[in-house]
Amino acid sequence: MRTWKPVGVVLAGLAMALVFVTSSPAGGPAAPEDYEMQPEVVAPGVYAVMTPARDFPSRENLGWNANMAFVVTGEGVLVFDTGSSETMGVALRAAIREVTDQPVRWIVNSHSHGDHWLGNHAFAEDDPEIMAGPEAIERMEAEAETWVENFREMTEGATGDTTPLLPNTPVDERVTRDLGGKEVVIVPSGGAHSPGDLIVWLPQTKILLAGDVVYSDRAPSVWDGDVARWIELLDELIALEPDVVVPGHGRLEGAETLPRLQNYLATLWDAIEEGVDQGLPDYETVPLVRERMADIIEDYPGFEDKIDRSVATTYPDVEAAVF
């Protein structure tokens, strides 16, 4: 059984990639109207809310660095991920209200990292069913306040105060539900990107709401996941033949984003395996990984910010698989 990486480890990876993190927020909290959220129609009744940011939460992006989505049904709205703060959730709620007056009846939190679920409380008045993987829920409960404080520091106060609202429905196996006349398939990833990841597949419109198991034009964060399982999962997602993929980070793309990401992860794994076979320690494997991935990284900005940590955290899994 894999060992969970605690929130401190994950956030250390975030902080390492920041040029500056303040310990005394000075800029003040953002207001909901500061987030220019523009719902984008990707299929009838299905909307993506895409961040322009390609970096970690910061004062410049006001903490909004992850994508969100929502589905308008005949009986209410399904929301997929709610952002890094309660204020961001309020901004998302306002963006939904531009499209429909229906209540938010269901929320799926893709995983436990705070940039994907801390906006939940903005929808509390609708009393939604909130779904997440059981491992993710356990982590959310233990780590919520740490996420809130770290985002506040990373954004120099922009994300402000947040009242965490935990999911109330654990989903630990693939399930197909009829939500307001929409067929919604909720798929656990098997811990590909992080323990308790959930994906939403909308077969009627062939839309994949992927969360962080898909990064499009941003280097993936692999240090909280299982890269071997991630590569396998992408085979399963490729077989769905989606028309549109809404990634957790990066731009909207079609099905072509899936084999491209799989190639990134497989090349990372194979290069580390080559280093293991040569008896190199993890830090001496990094130049080899850079060389093997040289033709890939132009599609994934932020590679240099992440590669040292990606090798260090994937190396033990590769080593265990080899030996």
Secondary structure, DSSP 8 states (H G I E B T S, - for coil): ------HHHHHHHHHHT-S---SS--S----GGGS----EEEETTEEEE-----SSS-TTTTT--S-EEEEE-SS-EEEE---SSHHHHHHHHHHHHTT----EEEEE---SSGGGTTTGGGGGGG--EEEE-HHHHHHHHHHHHHHHHHHHHHTTTTT--------SEE--S-EEEEETTEEEEEEE-SSSSSTT-EEEEETTTTEEEEEEEEESSS----TTS-HHHHHHHHHHHHHH--SEEEEEES--B-TTHHHHHHHHHHHHHHHHHHHHHTT--HHHHHHHHHHHTTTTGGGSTTHHHHHHHHHHHHHHHHHHHH-
